[in-house]
Amino acid sequence: MKIYFAGSIRGGREDKELYFKLIESLAEHGQVLTEHIGNSNLGEFGEQHDDKVIYDRDMAWVKEANVIIAEVSTPSLGVGYEIGQAEMMGKKILCLYRNGQNKKLSAMISGNKNIKIVKYDCLNDAITIIDHFFKNIS
């Protein structure tokens, strides 16, 4: 199983520690193509690569992935774009959104019947949701 994990980089890195822990959990279910999202040294300016290099690489990973798991509590144009592209490719998509956020999830995500969106309260809840997702995909 190849997993594309999406989380905010340039939109804000407040959740980088959470991303790291989610990626650790995802690795129990397969190969996480985007482990770098959880790297604590990765700042809000992203990687030291040309934007086109990042785009080409990430789109290749989205195509290669069997599933997309996105943590969408911190709004990110890039994550939204990746989700949209993954939907067009017919990928299974799980979006995790933390309860109690003072931000609203975009209607383009929350209103999309092709995306599984699950709200959670803490890391352990998110891990349980992930485990359930993988247990139930065909």
C-alpha positions, 0 to 999 in steps of 0.5 A: 500500500502506498500512502500520500499524506498531505498536511500544511507546509506553506499554510502554517507548520503549527501541526508538524509534530502531529503530522510526524506522529500521524506519519508514524502510524500510517507507516504501519499500513504501508509506504508513506511517500511524503514522510518529509511532511512530518520533518520538524526542520521543514519550515513554512517556506518548504523545501529547498527545491524549485517549486516546479520540482516539488510540483512534479514530484508530488503529482507523481506521488499522488498518481502512485499512491493507493490512498490519500490521507490529509490532515486539513485542520490548517488550511492549505491551498496545496493540500486542497489542490492535491485532494482535488487532483486525487479525486480526479484520479479516483483515489480513496481520500480520508481527510482528518479535521480536529474538533474545536478549530476556530477555522471552518473547513472549506465547503469544497472539501466538506461538501464533497461526497467523494471524500471521507471526512472525519472529525477527531479530538486528539492524536489517539482518535486520529490513529483509531480513525486511520486504522478503521479506514485501512481495515475497511478499504477494498 
